[in-house]
Amino acid sequence: MSRRQKIEAMLKDDPTDMFLRYSLAMELRTEGAHESSLAQLNELMNEQPACVPAFFMAGQQLVDLDRVDEARTALRDGIEEARKQDDSHAAAEMSDFLTSLGDLGEL
């Protein structure tokens, strides 16, 4: 049984488990299933409360796919969400990454 299959099996028992859903998104990315991975991350970004690491991972993946404008949007939204959740470390990491993207990258 592959790692992805194990995660999917555990998700059948608890489909709301945020960590497992995030793990599945990361496994899909590893497998090159980028659109499926991004869809999973998008769901996590829209949870209440949102999964802050999902914004950063989506931003990184979008940059890897040369979708920099979309990455900037995900990172800006992630910074805002991290600040709402008092996660200054995550906000700083995303801000640094956003700045590294160059033009239009600063918040």
Backbone atoms as SQL, in Angstrom:
CREATE TABLE atoms (id INTEGER PRIMARY KEY, chain TEXT, resi INTEGER, resn TEXT, atom TEXT, x REAL, y REAL, z REAL);
INSERT INTO atoms VALUES
  (1, 'A', 1, 'MET', 'N', 0.847, -1.173, 0.000),
  (2, 'A', 1, 'MET', 'CA', 0.000, 0.000, 0.000),
  (3, 'A', 1, 'MET', 'C', 0.901, 1.248, 0.000),
  (4, 'A', 2, 'SER', 'N', 0.622, 2.161, -0.915),
  (5, 'A', 2, 'SER', 'CA', 1.415, 3.384, -1.025),
  (6, 'A', 2, 'SER', 'C', 1.081, 4.345, 0.120),
  (7, 'A', 3, 'ARG', 'N', 1.941, 5.312, 0.299),
  (8, 'A', 3, 'ARG', 'CA', 1.698, 6.331, 1.333),
  (9, 'A', 3, 'ARG', 'C', 0.362, 7.039, 1.078),
  (10, 'A', 4, 'ARG', 'N', 0.122, 7.381, -0.183),
  (11, 'A', 4, 'ARG', 'CA', -1.144, 8.049, -0.529),
  (12, 'A', 4, 'ARG', 'C', -2.340, 7.169, -0.170),
  (13, 'A', 5, 'GLN', 'N', -2.252, 5.885, -0.487),
  (14, 'A', 5, 'GLN', 'CA', -3.353, 4.971, -0.183),
  (15, 'A', 5, 'GLN', 'C', -3.589, 4.866, 1.316),
  (16, 'A', 6, 'LYS', 'N', -2.506, 4.889, 2.097),
  (17, 'A', 6, 'LYS', 'CA', -2.645, 4.837, 3.554),
  (18, 'A', 6, 'LYS', 'C', -3.354, 6.087, 4.072),
  (19, 'A', 7, 'ILE', 'N', -2.955, 7.237, 3.545),
  (20, 'A', 7, 'ILE', 'CA', -3.589, 8.495, 3.969),
  (21, 'A', 7, 'ILE', 'C', -5.059, 8.485, 3.593),
  (22, 'A', 8, 'GLU', 'N', -5.361, 8.058, 2.370),
  (23, 'A', 8, 'GLU', 'CA', -6.753, 8.014, 1.918),
  (24, 'A', 8, 'GLU', 'C', -7.583, 7.054, 2.768),
  (25, 'A', 9, 'ALA', 'N', -6.988, 5.942, 3.170),
  (26, 'A', 9, 'ALA', 'CA', -7.698, 4.984, 4.023),
  (27, 'A', 9, 'ALA', 'C', -8.000, 5.602, 5.381),
  (28, 'A', 10, 'MET', 'N', -7.039, 6.323, 5.948),
  (29, 'A', 10, 'MET', 'CA', -7.275, 6.977, 7.235),
  (30, 'A', 10, 'MET', 'C', -8.329, 8.076, 7.103),
  (31, 'A', 11, 'LEU', 'N', -8.348, 8.752, 5.962),
  (32, 'A', 11, 'LEU', 'CA', -9.342, 9.804, 5.741),
  (33, 'A', 11, 'LEU', 'C', -10.762, 9.256, 5.665),
  (34, 'A', 12, 'LYS', 'N', -10.899, 7.995, 5.260),
  (35, 'A', 12, 'LYS', 'CA', -12.234, 7.386, 5.239),
  (36, 'A', 12, 'LYS', 'C', -12.805, 7.306, 6.653),
  (37, 'A', 13, 'ASP', 'N', -11.911, 7.088, 7.632),
  (38, 'A', 13, 'ASP', 'CA', -12.350, 7.032, 9.025),
  (39, 'A', 13, 'ASP', 'C', -12.663, 8.416, 9.576),
  (40, 'A', 14, 'ASP', 'N', -11.920, 9.424, 9.126),
  (41, 'A', 14, 'ASP', 'CA', -12.136, 10.789, 9.615),
  (42, 'A', 14, 'ASP', 'C', -11.861, 11.784, 8.485),
  (43, 'A', 15, 'PRO', 'N', -12.847, 12.003, 7.620),
  (44, 'A', 15, 'PRO', 'CA', -12.642, 12.880, 6.463),
  (45, 'A', 15, 'PRO', 'C', -12.429, 14.349, 6.814),
  (46, 'A', 16, 'THR', 'N', -12.634, 14.717, 8.061),
  (47, 'A', 16, 'THR', 'CA', -12.444, 16.116, 8.459),
  (48, 'A', 16, 'THR', 'C', -11.065, 16.375, 9.064),
  (49, 'A', 17, 'ASP', 'N', -10.240, 15.344, 9.208),
  (50, 'A', 17, 'ASP', 'CA', -8.929, 15.497, 9.837),
  (51, 'A', 17, 'ASP', 'C', -8.040, 16.408, 8.987),
  (52, 'A', 18, 'MET', 'N', -7.796, 17.603, 9.502),
  (53, 'A', 18, 'MET', 'CA', -7.046, 18.609, 8.747),
  (54, 'A', 18, 'MET', 'C', -5.620, 18.156, 8.459),
  (55, 'A', 19, 'PHE', 'N', -4.975, 17.506, 9.413),
  (56, 'A', 19, 'PHE', 'CA', -3.604, 17.050, 9.197),
  (57, 'A', 19, 'PHE', 'C', -3.545, 16.014, 8.084),
  (58, 'A', 20, 'LEU', 'N', -4.479, 15.072, 8.083),
  (59, 'A', 20, 'LEU', 'CA', -4.499, 14.052, 7.029),
  (60, 'A', 20, 'LEU', 'C', -4.790, 14.673, 5.661),
  (61, 'A', 21, 'ARG', 'N', -5.694, 15.632, 5.631),
  (62, 'A', 21, 'ARG', 'CA', -6.019, 16.293, 4.361),
  (63, 'A', 21, 'ARG', 'C', -4.809, 17.072, 3.842),
  (64, 'A', 22, 'TYR', 'N', -4.085, 17.721, 4.742),
  (65, 'A', 22, 'TYR', 'CA', -2.866, 18.440, 4.374),
  (66, 'A', 22, 'TYR', 'C', -1.805, 17.444, 3.880),
  (67, 'A', 23, 'SER', 'N', -1.685, 16.321, 4.579),
  (68, 'A', 23, 'SER', 'CA', -0.733, 15.283, 4.181),
  (69, 'A', 23, 'SER', 'C', -1.055, 14.744, 2.795),
  (70, 'A', 24, 'LEU', 'N', -2.334, 14.569, 2.511),
  (71, 'A', 24, 'LEU', 'CA', -2.737, 14.109, 1.184),
  (72, 'A', 24, 'LEU', 'C', -2.345, 15.128, 0.121),
  (73, 'A', 25, 'ALA', 'N', -2.564, 16.407, 0.407),
  (74, 'A', 25, 'ALA', 'CA', -2.171, 17.452, -0.550),
  (75, 'A', 25, 'ALA', 'C', -0.674, 17.404, -0.830),
  (76, 'A', 26, 'MET', 'N', 0.124, 17.194, 0.210),
  (77, 'A', 26, 'MET', 'CA', 1.573, 17.135, 0.032),
  (78, 'A', 26, 'MET', 'C', 1.976, 15.886, -0.756),
  (79, 'A', 27, 'GLU', 'N', 1.305, 14.786, -0.501),
  (80, 'A', 27, 'GLU', 'CA', 1.601, 13.550, -1.233),
  (81, 'A', 27, 'GLU', 'C', 1.223, 13.698, -2.704),
  (82, 'A', 28, 'LEU', 'N', 0.090, 14.329, -2.974),
  (83, 'A', 28, 'LEU', 'CA', -0.316, 14.575, -4.363),
  (84, 'A', 28, 'LEU', 'C', 0.709, 15.448, -5.075),
  (85, 'A', 29, 'ARG', 'N', 1.244, 16.447, -4.375),
  (86, 'A', 29, 'ARG', 'CA', 2.283, 17.294, -4.953),
  (87, 'A', 29, 'ARG', 'C', 3.506, 16.462, -5.306),
  (88, 'A', 30, 'THR', 'N', 3.912, 15.591, -4.391),
  (89, 'A', 30, 'THR', 'CA', 5.073, 14.722, -4.623),
  (90, 'A', 30, 'THR', 'C', 4.868, 13.849, -5.851),
  (91, 'A', 31, 'GLU', 'N', 3.638, 13.396, -6.045),
  (92, 'A', 31, 'GLU', 'CA', 3.311, 12.540, -7.187),
  (93, 'A', 31, 'GLU', 'C', 3.167, 13.336, -8.492),
  (94, 'A', 32, 'GLY', 'N', 3.194, 14.655, -8.407),
  (95, 'A', 32, 'GLY', 'CA', 3.042, 15.487, -9.602),
  (96, 'A', 32, 'GLY', 'C', 1.598, 15.779, -9.962),
  (97, 'A', 33, 'ALA', 'N', 0.676, 15.438, -9.084),
  (98, 'A', 33, 'ALA', 'CA', -0.749, 15.709, -9.315),
  (99, 'A', 33, 'ALA', 'C', -1.058, 17.104, -8.759),
  (100, 'A', 34, 'HIS', 'N', -0.497, 18.111, -9.420),
  (101, 'A', 34, 'HIS', 'CA', -0.530, 19.470, -8.888),
  (102, 'A', 34, 'HIS', 'C', -1.937, 20.047, -8.760),
  (103, 'A', 35, 'GLU', 'N', -2.778, 19.837, -9.735),
  (104, 'A', 35, 'GLU', 'CA', -4.127, 20.410, -9.651),
  (105, 'A', 35, 'GLU', 'C', -4.917, 19.787, -8.510),
  (106, 'A', 36, 'SER', 'N', -4.766, 18.491, -8.308),
  (107, 'A', 36, 'SER', 'CA', -5.441, 17.832, -7.189),
  (108, 'A', 36, 'SER', 'C', -4.880, 18.317, -5.864),
  (109, 'A', 37, 'SER', 'N', -3.568, 18.481, -5.810),
  (110, 'A', 37, 'SER', 'CA', -2.933, 18.999, -4.598),
  (111, 'A', 37, 'SER', 'C', -3.417, 20.403, -4.289),
  (112, 'A', 38, 'LEU', 'N', -3.436, 21.265, -5.294),
  (113, 'A', 38, 'LEU', 'CA', -3.886, 22.640, -5.098),
  (114, 'A', 38, 'LEU', 'C', -5.360, 22.696, -4.703),
  (115, 'A', 39, 'ALA', 'N', -6.162, 21.796, -5.233),
  (116, 'A', 39, 'ALA', 'CA', -7.584, 21.747, -4.853),
  (117, 'A', 39, 'ALA', 'C', -7.718, 21.390, -3.375),
  (118, 'A', 40, 'GLN', 'N', -6.912, 20.418, -2.917),
  (119, 'A', 40, 'GLN', 'CA', -6.932, 20.050, -1.502),
  (120, 'A', 40, 'GLN', 'C', -6.499, 21.227, -0.632),
  (121, 'A', 41, 'LEU', 'N', -5.428, 21.894, -1.046),
  (122, 'A', 41, 'LEU', 'CA', -4.940, 23.044, -0.285),
  (123, 'A', 41, 'LEU', 'C', -5.981, 24.158, -0.256),
  (124, 'A', 42, 'ASN', 'N', -6.652, 24.372, -1.378),
  (125, 'A', 42, 'ASN', 'CA', -7.696, 25.404, -1.441),
  (126, 'A', 42, 'ASN', 'C', -8.820, 25.106, -0.450),
  (127, 'A', 43, 'GLU', 'N', -9.213, 23.848, -0.365),
  (128, 'A', 43, 'GLU', 'CA', -10.242, 23.472, 0.613),
  (129, 'A', 43, 'GLU', 'C', -9.785, 23.808, 2.028),
  (130, 'A', 44, 'LEU', 'N', -8.515, 23.504, 2.322),
  (131, 'A', 44, 'LEU', 'CA', -7.977, 23.774, 3.651),
  (132, 'A', 44, 'LEU', 'C', -7.886, 25.278, 3.925),
  (133, 'A', 45, 'MET', 'N', -7.628, 26.058, 2.898),
  (134, 'A', 45, 'MET', 'CA', -7.553, 27.505, 3.054),
  (135, 'A', 45, 'MET', 'C', -8.923, 28.105, 3.328),
  (136, 'A', 46, 'ASN', 'N', -9.974, 27.400, 2.912),
  (137, 'A', 46, 'ASN', 'CA', -11.338, 27.898, 3.094),
  (138, 'A', 46, 'ASN', 'C', -12.034, 27.346, 4.326),
  (139, 'A', 47, 'GLU', 'N', -11.330, 26.530, 5.115),
  (140, 'A', 47, 'GLU', 'CA', -11.877, 26.024, 6.373),
  (141, 'A', 47, 'GLU', 'C', -12.031, 27.175, 7.357),
  (142, 'A', 48, 'GLN', 'N', -12.806, 26.941, 8.391),
  (143, 'A', 48, 'GLN', 'CA', -12.928, 27.904, 9.494),
  (144, 'A', 48, 'GLN', 'C', -12.530, 27.209, 10.775),
  (145, 'A', 49, 'PRO', 'N', -11.396, 27.479, 11.365),
  (146, 'A', 49, 'PRO', 'CA', -10.370, 28.400, 10.883),
  (147, 'A', 49, 'PRO', 'C', -9.557, 27.771, 9.760),
  (148, 'A', 50, 'ALA', 'N', -8.984, 28.615, 8.950),
  (149, 'A', 50, 'ALA', 'CA', -8.187, 28.155, 7.815),
  (150, 'A', 50, 'ALA', 'C', -6.896, 27.502, 8.294),
  (151, 'A', 51, 'CYS', 'N', -6.396, 26.603, 7.483),
  (152, 'A', 51, 'CYS', 'CA', -5.117, 25.937, 7.745),
  (153, 'A', 51, 'CYS', 'C', -4.008, 26.831, 7.186),
  (154, 'A', 52, 'VAL', 'N', -3.345, 27.565, 8.063),
  (155, 'A', 52, 'VAL', 'CA', -2.350, 28.552, 7.633),
  (156, 'A', 52, 'VAL', 'C', -1.237, 27.935, 6.764),
  (157, 'A', 53, 'PRO', 'N', -0.677, 26.767, 7.109),
  (158, 'A', 53, 'PRO', 'CA', 0.383, 26.218, 6.257),
  (159, 'A', 53, 'PRO', 'C', -0.061, 25.944, 4.819),
  (160, 'A', 54, 'ALA', 'N', -1.355, 25.740, 4.610),
  (161, 'A', 54, 'ALA', 'CA', -1.847, 25.472, 3.254),
  (162, 'A', 54, 'ALA', 'C', -1.593, 26.654, 2.323),
  (163, 'A', 55, 'PHE', 'N', -1.671, 27.864, 2.841),
  (164, 'A', 55, 'PHE', 'CA', -1.417, 29.050, 2.014),
  (165, 'A', 55, 'PHE', 'C', 0.037, 29.072, 1.536),
  (166, 'A', 56, 'PHE', 'N', 0.948, 28.789, 2.450),
  (167, 'A', 56, 'PHE', 'CA', 2.373, 28.812, 2.120),
  (168, 'A', 56, 'PHE', 'C', 2.703, 27.715, 1.110),
  (169, 'A', 57, 'MET', 'N', 2.187, 26.512, 1.356),
  (170, 'A', 57, 'MET', 'CA', 2.469, 25.402, 0.441),
  (171, 'A', 57, 'MET', 'C', 1.851, 25.649, -0.934),
  (172, 'A', 58, 'ALA', 'N', 0.662, 26.230, -0.958),
  (173, 'A', 58, 'ALA', 'CA', 0.046, 26.566, -2.247),
  (174, 'A', 58, 'ALA', 'C', 0.896, 27.597, -2.965),
  (175, 'A', 59, 'GLY', 'N', 1.357, 28.605, -2.237),
  (176, 'A', 59, 'GLY', 'CA', 2.208, 29.625, -2.835),
  (177, 'A', 59, 'GLY', 'C', 3.470, 29.030, -3.424),
  (178, 'A', 60, 'GLN', 'N', 4.119, 28.157, -2.692),
  (179, 'A', 60, 'GLN', 'CA', 5.344, 27.528, -3.195),
  (180, 'A', 60, 'GLN', 'C', 5.067, 26.685, -4.438),
  (181, 'A', 61, 'GLN', 'N', 3.999, 25.913, -4.379),
  (182, 'A', 61, 'GLN', 'CA', 3.668, 25.045, -5.508),
  (183, 'A', 61, 'GLN', 'C', 3.310, 25.869, -6.748),
  (184, 'A', 62, 'LEU', 'N', 2.571, 26.939, -6.545),
  (185, 'A', 62, 'LEU', 'CA', 2.202, 27.798, -7.677),
  (186, 'A', 62, 'LEU', 'C', 3.433, 28.446, -8.304),
  (187, 'A', 63, 'VAL', 'N', 4.390, 28.847, -7.483),
  (188, 'A', 63, 'VAL', 'CA', 5.643, 29.399, -8.031),
  (189, 'A', 63, 'VAL', 'C', 6.355, 28.330, -8.863),
  (190, 'A', 64, 'ASP', 'N', 6.408, 27.107, -8.345),
  (191, 'A', 64, 'ASP', 'CA', 7.046, 26.008, -9.084),
  (192, 'A', 64, 'ASP', 'C', 6.376, 25.783, -10.436),
  (193, 'A', 65, 'LEU', 'N', 5.089, 26.096, -10.513),
  (194, 'A', 65, 'LEU', 'CA', 4.325, 25.910, -11.752),
  (195, 'A', 65, 'LEU', 'C', 4.304, 27.171, -12.617),
  (196, 'A', 66, 'ASP', 'N', 5.123, 28.175, -12.245),
  (197, 'A', 66, 'ASP', 'CA', 5.182, 29.458, -12.952),
  (198, 'A', 66, 'ASP', 'C', 3.853, 30.204, -12.936),
  (199, 'A', 67, 'ARG', 'N', 3.107, 30.040, -11.863),
  (200, 'A', 67, 'ARG', 'CA', 1.841, 30.749, -11.674),
  (201, 'A', 67, 'ARG', 'C', 2.040, 31.760, -10.545),
  (202, 'A', 68, 'VAL', 'N', 2.984, 32.674, -10.781),
  (203, 'A', 68, 'VAL', 'CA', 3.465, 33.575, -9.737),
  (204, 'A', 68, 'VAL', 'C', 2.383, 34.532, -9.251),
  (205, 'A', 69, 'ASP', 'N', 1.554, 35.040, -10.134),
  (206, 'A', 69, 'ASP', 'CA', 0.493, 35.953, -9.692),
  (207, 'A', 69, 'ASP', 'C', -0.469, 35.249, -8.735),
  (208, 'A', 70, 'GLU', 'N', -0.803, 34.003, -9.050),
  (209, 'A', 70, 'GLU', 'CA', -1.671, 33.228, -8.155),
  (210, 'A', 70, 'GLU', 'C', -0.969, 32.965, -6.827),
  (211, 'A', 71, 'ALA', 'N', 0.331, 32.721, -6.904),
  (212, 'A', 71, 'ALA', 'CA', 1.110, 32.490, -5.684),
  (213, 'A', 71, 'ALA', 'C', 1.088, 33.720, -4.799),
  (214, 'A', 72, 'ARG', 'N', 1.255, 34.885, -5.408),
  (215, 'A', 72, 'ARG', 'CA', 1.221, 36.127, -4.631),
  (216, 'A', 72, 'ARG', 'C', -0.116, 36.288, -3.908),
  (217, 'A', 73, 'THR', 'N', -1.192, 35.975, -4.595),
  (218, 'A', 73, 'THR', 'CA', -2.522, 36.082, -3.987),
  (219, 'A', 73, 'THR', 'C', -2.643, 35.129, -2.805),
  (220, 'A', 74, 'ALA', 'N', -2.213, 33.880, -2.995),
  (221, 'A', 74, 'ALA', 'CA', -2.283, 32.898, -1.908),
  (222, 'A', 74, 'ALA', 'C', -1.448, 33.343, -0.719),
  (223, 'A', 75, 'LEU', 'N', -0.272, 33.887, -0.989),
  (224, 'A', 75, 'LEU', 'CA', 0.609, 34.324, 0.089),
  (225, 'A', 75, 'LEU', 'C', 0.032, 35.533, 0.822),
  (226, 'A', 76, 'ARG', 'N', -0.504, 36.483, 0.078),
  (227, 'A', 76, 'ARG', 'CA', -1.122, 37.649, 0.726),
  (228, 'A', 76, 'ARG', 'C', -2.293, 37.231, 1.615),
  (229, 'A', 77, 'ASP', 'N', -3.119, 36.339, 1.075),
  (230, 'A', 77, 'ASP', 'CA', -4.252, 35.839, 1.864),
  (231, 'A', 77, 'ASP', 'C', -3.750, 35.076, 3.088),
  (232, 'A', 78, 'GLY', 'N', -2.677, 34.314, 2.908),
  (233, 'A', 78, 'GLY', 'CA', -2.103, 33.548, 4.010),
  (234, 'A', 78, 'GLY', 'C', -1.530, 34.433, 5.093),
  (235, 'A', 79, 'ILE', 'N', -0.882, 35.509, 4.697),
  (236, 'A', 79, 'ILE', 'CA', -0.331, 36.455, 5.674),
  (237, 'A', 79, 'ILE', 'C', -1.461, 37.050, 6.501),
  (238, 'A', 80, 'GLU', 'N', -2.523, 37.437, 5.827),
  (239, 'A', 80, 'GLU', 'CA', -3.683, 38.005, 6.521),
  (240, 'A', 80, 'GLU', 'C', -4.281, 36.996, 7.502),
  (241, 'A', 81, 'GLU', 'N', -4.432, 35.762, 7.047),
  (242, 'A', 81, 'GLU', 'CA', -5.012, 34.724, 7.903),
  (243, 'A', 81, 'GLU', 'C', -4.089, 34.413, 9.081),
  (244, 'A', 82, 'ALA', 'N', -2.790, 34.338, 8.822),
  (245, 'A', 82, 'ALA', 'CA', -1.838, 34.068, 9.904),
  (246, 'A', 82, 'ALA', 'C', -1.905, 35.167, 10.958),
  (247, 'A', 83, 'ARG', 'N', -2.018, 36.393, 10.522),
  (248, 'A', 83, 'ARG', 'CA', -2.131, 37.503, 11.476),
  (249, 'A', 83, 'ARG', 'C', -3.417, 37.400, 12.286),
  (250, 'A', 84, 'LYS', 'N', -4.524, 37.009, 11.639),
  (251, 'A', 84, 'LYS', 'CA', -5.790, 36.829, 12.350),
  (252, 'A', 84, 'LYS', 'C', -5.659, 35.761, 13.433),
  (253, 'A', 85, 'GLN', 'N', -4.855, 34.739, 13.126),
  (254, 'A', 85, 'GLN', 'CA', -4.681, 33.631, 14.061),
  (255, 'A', 85, 'GLN', 'C', -3.488, 33.846, 14.995),
  (256, 'A', 86, 'ASP', 'N', -2.936, 35.051, 14.998),
  (257, 'A', 86, 'ASP', 'CA', -1.785, 35.395, 15.841),
  (258, 'A', 86, 'ASP', 'C', -0.587, 34.477, 15.614),
  (259, 'A', 87, 'ASP', 'N', -0.369, 34.103, 14.359),
  (260, 'A', 87, 'ASP', 'CA', 0.774, 33.264, 13.994),
  (261, 'A', 87, 'ASP', 'C', 1.800, 34.139, 13.275),
  (262, 'A', 88, 'SER', 'N', 2.540, 34.903, 14.065),
  (263, 'A', 88, 'SER', 'CA', 3.490, 35.854, 13.485),
  (264, 'A', 88, 'SER', 'C', 4.627, 35.154, 12.760),
  (265, 'A', 89, 'HIS', 'N', 4.996, 33.958, 13.206),
  (266, 'A', 89, 'HIS', 'CA', 6.069, 33.219, 12.534),
  (267, 'A', 89, 'HIS', 'C', 5.670, 32.864, 11.094),
  (268, 'A', 90, 'ALA', 'N', 4.478, 32.304, 10.938),
  (269, 'A', 90, 'ALA', 'CA', 4.005, 31.943, 9.593),
  (270, 'A', 90, 'ALA', 'C', 3.827, 33.186, 8.732),
  (271, 'A', 91, 'ALA', 'N', 3.312, 34.258, 9.316),
  (272, 'A', 91, 'ALA', 'CA', 3.134, 35.503, 8.558),
  (273, 'A', 91, 'ALA', 'C', 4.482, 36.014, 8.063),
  (274, 'A', 92, 'ALA', 'N', 5.498, 35.953, 8.918),
  (275, 'A', 92, 'ALA', 'CA', 6.835, 36.420, 8.528),
  (276, 'A', 92, 'ALA', 'C', 7.434, 35.548, 7.433),
  (277, 'A', 93, 'GLU', 'N', 7.274, 34.225, 7.550),
  (278, 'A', 93, 'GLU', 'CA', 7.806, 33.323, 6.517),
  (279, 'A', 93, 'GLU', 'C', 7.160, 33.599, 5.158),
  (280, 'A', 94, 'MET', 'N', 5.840, 33.748, 5.166),
  (281, 'A', 94, 'MET', 'CA', 5.148, 34.014, 3.906),
  (282, 'A', 94, 'MET', 'C', 5.509, 35.390, 3.365),
  (283, 'A', 95, 'SER', 'N', 5.657, 36.355, 4.228),
  (284, 'A', 95, 'SER', 'CA', 6.043, 37.700, 3.808),
  (285, 'A', 95, 'SER', 'C', 7.427, 37.691, 3.170),
  (286, 'A', 96, 'ASP', 'N', 8.368, 36.971, 3.780),
  (287, 'A', 96, 'ASP', 'CA', 9.714, 36.858, 3.210),
  (288, 'A', 96, 'ASP', 'C', 9.671, 36.195, 1.833),
  (289, 'A', 97, 'PHE', 'N', 8.878, 35.132, 1.719),
  (290, 'A', 97, 'PHE', 'CA', 8.771, 34.441, 0.429),
  (291, 'A', 97, 'PHE', 'C', 8.122, 35.353, -0.611),
  (292, 'A', 98, 'LEU', 'N', 7.091, 36.063, -0.208),
  (293, 'A', 98, 'LEU', 'CA', 6.415, 36.987, -1.110),
  (294, 'A', 98, 'LEU', 'C', 7.391, 38.052, -1.603),
  (295, 'A', 99, 'THR', 'N', 8.179, 38.597, -0.700),
  (296, 'A', 99, 'THR', 'CA', 9.157, 39.608, -1.064),
  (297, 'A', 99, 'THR', 'C', 10.190, 39.051, -2.042),
  (298, 'A', 100, 'SER', 'N', 10.554, 37.784, -1.860),
  (299, 'A', 100, 'SER', 'CA', 11.547, 37.154, -2.733),
  (300, 'A', 100, 'SER', 'C', 11.056, 37.010, -4.176),
  (301, 'A', 101, 'LEU', 'N', 9.753, 37.142, -4.369),
  (302, 'A', 101, 'LEU', 'CA', 9.197, 37.006, -5.716),
  (303, 'A', 101, 'LEU', 'C', 9.407, 38.244, -6.561),
  (304, 'A', 102, 'GLY', 'N', 9.888, 39.318, -5.941),
  (305, 'A', 102, 'GLY', 'CA', 10.233, 40.529, -6.703),
  (306, 'A', 102, 'GLY', 'C', 9.082, 41.469, -6.890),
  (307, 'A', 103, 'ASP', 'N', 9.014, 42.078, -8.067),
  (308, 'A', 103, 'ASP', 'CA', 7.997, 43.103, -8.375),
  (309, 'A', 103, 'ASP', 'C', 6.630, 42.673, -7.887),
  (310, 'A', 104, 'LEU', 'N', 5.952, 43.590, -7.270),
  (311, 'A', 104, 'LEU', 'CA', 4.609, 43.365, -6.726),
  (312, 'A', 104, 'LEU', 'C', 4.582, 42.364, -5.586),
  (313, 'A', 105, 'GLY', 'N', 5.746, 41.955, -5.098),
  (314, 'A', 105, 'GLY', 'CA', 5.807, 40.931, -4.077),
  (315, 'A', 105, 'GLY', 'C', 5.674, 41.438, -2.673),
  (316, 'A', 106, 'GLU', 'N', 5.854, 42.724, -2.462),
  (317, 'A', 106, 'GLU', 'CA', 5.821, 43.231, -1.092),
  (318, 'A', 106, 'GLU', 'C', 4.389, 43.503, -0.662),
  (319, 'A', 107, 'LEU', 'N', 4.136, 43.269, 0.613),
  (320, 'A', 107, 'LEU', 'CA', 2.804, 43.491, 1.172),
  (321, 'A', 107, 'LEU', 'C', 2.783, 44.813, 1.895);
